[in-house]
């Protein structure tokens, strides 16, 4: 997982969350959720968002989901916690992001994601079937 909490040039929603697929098969993130430890809000991947093997989904959250200082959580459709960041702080207004290194450390800076990057959207309303 990687997170942009405070972008330089806001995109729709202003913030971004990246979720990787380290598996060997494509994986659908539909009905997975991203939550904020700071705002207490959660948003859901509403549309089919199939992440290819070794790829990454770049998810656009609804405006105000995340705070400039936040602990970001990833939940499976059944509500179980899959991943979470430590409390992250972003006050740089630049294109640096928080990302986890292969050594499992969180770093603030710039990185390139391996594999294909697909786009997805987080919604406040769950879709049918979730």
N, C-alpha and C positions, 0 to 999 in steps of 0.2 A: 504494500500500500504506500502511496505517496500523496501529499496534500499541498495545495496552494491556498493559503488562508487570506492573503492580502495582495492581490495582483497589482501590477503597475498599470496595466491598461485593461480595465474590467471587461471580461467577456460576458455573455448572458449569464446571469447568476453571480458573476464576479469571482467565484471560487471554483476550484477543481479538486476532484479526488480521483486518483488512479488506482485501479485494482488489477493485479496481474494474475495470469493463469500459468502456474508452473507445471501443470499436468501435461500429459501426452495426447489428450483429446480436447476438442472444443468444449467450452463450458458456458452455459446460459446463466447470466446473472439476474434474470427476471425474478422479481419478488425478493431479492436480497435488499438489505437496508443499510444506510449509513446514518450514524447518530452523532450528536454533539454532546460531550460531557458538560460543556459550558452553558449552552442554550437549552439543553434538555429536549431538543427537537430531533425527530427522525424523519428521513425521506426514503422512498422506496424506488427501486429500479422497476419502472412500470411496463416498458415495452421489451420485446425480445431483444436481448443484448448478448450475442454470442461472441465470447472471447476466444480467439484461436489459440491452439497450443503454443505456449511460450509468448503469447501476446498480452496486451494490456488494454483495459477499458478506461477511457478518460470520461468521467462522469461529471455532469454539470448539476450542482445542487440548486434547490430553490434559494432565492435571495434571503439572507439572514439565517440560514441553517447553521453556519459555522461562525465562530468569533475569531478575532485576530490572535487571541490566546485560547487554545482549545485542546481537548483530548478527543480524538476522532475514533469512532468505533465502527466495525463492520459486522453485521449480523446476517446469519443464514435465514431463509424463509421461516424456519420454525422458531426464530427469536434467539437462538443460541449465539453467543459471542464468538466470532471467528478470529478477529484481529483487532488490536487497538494501538494507538500511538501513545507515547508519553504525552504530558502536557507540552504542547508546542507553542512557540511565540513567533509571530511574524509581524514586524513593524517596519519592514524595509521598503514597501511599495515598489517592488522590482519583480523580475521574472525568476527569482530563486524559489525553490520549493523544498519542503521537508520530504526526505525519502529514506528508506531503509537500505543500508549497504549489505553486500553479501555476508559480511561479518555480523549482521543483525544489530548494527548501530544506527541511530537516527542522525542524519546529517542535513544541514541547511545549505543549499547551493544549487548547482545546475547538474543535471544528469541526462543521459540518453537512455531510453528504454529499449531493451532488446525485443525483437519481434514486432509484429504488426500492432498498431495502435488504432482502436476503434472508438467511436464516440457513442455516448449514451447519456440519458437524462434521468435525474432523480426527481421524483414527484412527491407532493404532499399527500396525494390520494392514491390508495392501492388500486391496481387494476382488477378486473374480474379474474378470479382464480387464485388470488393471493391471500 
